[in-house]
Amino acid sequence: MTTTVTGASAPDSLDIDSRYEAAKAIAQEAARLGMDFYARRSSLTVMHKGGNLQDVVSVADKTLEDFIRAQLSERFPEDGFIGEENGTAALDARCIWVIDPIDGTSCFVNGLHSWCVSIGLMIDGEPYLGAIADPNHQELFHACLGQGAFVNDIPLKAHAAQHVREGVVGVGTTHRRGKENFIPFLTGLLDEGGMFIRNGSGALMTAYVAAGRLIGYYETLINSWDCLAGLVMVKEAGGRSSDFFRGEGLLEGNPLLVAAPGVYEQLAGLIGPSLDSN
C-alpha cells in the first residue's frame, strides 16, 4: 500500500513509500561507492574548508553527493535539495532532500571507520524520513514518520535510562560558535557520574541514540545535513530532541540534544540556556 501526503498547496498526492525506498537504496549504493574511495583514500585529493586543517572535504564527498542528487532528481524532479557540498536548490518545494554524502570526512580520510552516508527528507517543513548507511559495519539505519525506526530490519528503541550514569553520552564540538559550552557540559556530566564518547559522525551518534546504544548526544553546533535523517529515527524510536529548526537552523545549524526520554531533562539542564540559543 502506498503512503500519501496531501495538502491544500498541491492537488496531487506525494508518494512517500517511493521516496522512502529510494532513500534507503540510494544511501546504500552511495555507501558502496564510498567504500571504493575509502579503500584508496591515500591517493584522494583532500581540501580544507576555510583554512581549517580539521575541516576537510575530498573528491569522494563531491562524487557521492553528485551521485545522490542525480539519482533523486531523476526519480523526483520536483523536489528540492540541501547538500553539504553543492548547496541548495528549489527550497520552495514541498519535499526537500537534505544530504550529507560522507558524514565524518575527517574519519574517512584518516582511516577511521566512523563515517556514513546520510539522506533525509523534509515534507512541508517537517523531517519526515531518513536513511543512514554505514558500510563499515553493514548497517542501514532508517525511519519514516508513523512507520517506526530500524537498523536493517531490527526495530529501534531509545534507551530506558533514568540517570546519566546508566549509559554513555555522545558529544561533539567544533571551533565554531558554541564551543565555550562544551567543557562546562563535560564537567557537569562527569560530576553526575556520566561518561561520554566522540566518534566524529553526528549522523551516526544521532542514530545510536535511536538505537539505544547511546543514552544521549549533545553537539554545540551541528548542521541539518548531519542530523535531519537521524532526528526522524530518534522520534520514531521514542526519544526526544531539542528544537533544532528554530531560527535559521535548517541552513545555518544550531545546538542539538537528542536523548532517551528518561535523561533528556537532566542532560538539557547540564547544557543550560545555550541549548536554545541561535
Disulfide bonds with the S-S distance in Angstrom:
none
